[in-house]
């Protein structure tokens, strides 16, 4: 008789924790597309992705994989340091659409922008 070796854990009989995560719109759309193609739930895609990350980065290993090296720097052609502005995260995220929507709907953001003008 053949022996079946299962490498990934079966999650059907395990108590699970429900949580929330923030995922960029594009990554969410791509993950949903993969889930539809595989006929899996979005939660299954997330669980399998986490399993892969845990397998690739075992507990206690903080060094990069063997053979990996930091890539050479790339000239972005910028005239100024983009991180000099303390609000650089807001500026970067405004391009995502979601951050712009939040900024438009948030009375705190709108008040702050009015006082800065």
C-alpha positions in Angstrom: 0.0 0.0 0.0 1.3 3.5 -0.9 1.9 6.0 1.8 0.5 9.6 1.3 2.7 12.4 2.7 0.8 15.6 3.3 3.2 18.6 3.6 0.8 21.4 4.3 -1.4 21.3 7.4 -5.1 20.7 7.0 -7.0 23.6 8.5 -10.5 22.0 8.6 -10.2 20.8 12.2 -8.4 23.8 13.7 -9.8 26.7 15.6 -9.1 29.8 13.6 -8.7 33.5 14.5 -10.7 36.1 12.6 -8.7 39.2 11.8 -8.6 42.3 9.6 -5.8 43.4 7.3 -5.3 46.3 5.0 -4.5 45.2 1.4 -3.7 47.5 -1.5 -6.6 47.6 -4.1 -4.5 46.1 -6.9 -3.2 43.2 -4.7 -6.7 42.5 -3.5 -8.0 42.4 -7.0 -5.2 40.1 -8.2 -5.8 37.8 -5.2 -9.5 37.6 -5.8 -8.8 36.8 -9.5 -6.5 33.9 -8.4 -9.1 32.7 -5.9 -11.8 32.6 -8.7 -9.5 30.8 -11.1 -8.7 28.1 -8.5 -12.3 28.1 -7.1 -10.9 28.9 -3.7 -12.2 31.4 -1.2 -10.2 34.6 -0.7 -9.5 33.4 2.9 -7.9 30.3 1.5 -5.6 32.4 -0.7 -4.5 34.4 2.3 -3.9 31.3 4.5 -1.8 29.7 1.7 0.1 32.9 1.2 0.9 33.1 4.9 1.9 29.4 5.0 4.4 30.1 2.2 5.9 33.1 4.0 6.2 31.1 7.3 7.9 28.3 5.4 10.3 30.7 3.6 11.2 32.6 6.8 11.5 30.0 9.6 11.5 31.2 13.2 14.8 32.6 14.3 16.2 33.1 10.8 16.9 36.8 10.3 19.5 36.6 7.6 18.6 36.8 3.9 18.5 33.6 1.8 21.9 32.4 0.6 23.0 34.0 -2.6 20.8 37.1 -2.1 22.4 40.5 -2.2 21.0 44.0 -2.0 20.3 45.3 -5.6 22.4 48.1 -7.0 20.9 51.6 -6.5 18.9 53.0 -9.3 18.9 56.7 -10.3 15.3 57.8 -10.1 16.1 61.2 -11.7 14.6 63.1 -8.7 15.6 66.7 -8.1 14.8 66.7 -4.4 14.6 64.2 -1.5 11.0 62.8 -1.5 11.2 62.1 2.2 12.2 65.6 3.2 8.5 66.5 3.6 7.2 65.0 6.9 3.9 64.2 5.2 5.5 62.1 2.4 3.3 59.1 3.3 0.2 61.0 2.6 1.5 62.3 -0.7 2.5 58.8 -1.8 -0.8 57.3 -0.7 -3.0 60.0 -2.4 -2.1 58.4 -5.7 -3.9 55.1 -4.6 -7.4 56.4 -4.8 -8.4 54.9 -1.5 -6.3 57.5 0.4 -7.8 60.3 -1.7 -11.3 59.0 -0.8 -10.5 58.9 2.9 -8.9 62.4 2.7 -12.0 63.8 1.0 -14.4 62.3 3.5 -12.4 62.9 6.7 -13.4 66.2 8.5 -10.0 66.1 10.3 -8.0 66.0 7.1 -10.2 68.6 5.5 -9.7 70.9 8.5 -5.9 70.4 8.5 -5.7 71.1 4.8 -7.7 74.3 5.2 -5.4 75.5 8.0 -2.3 74.7 6.0 -3.5 76.8 3.0 
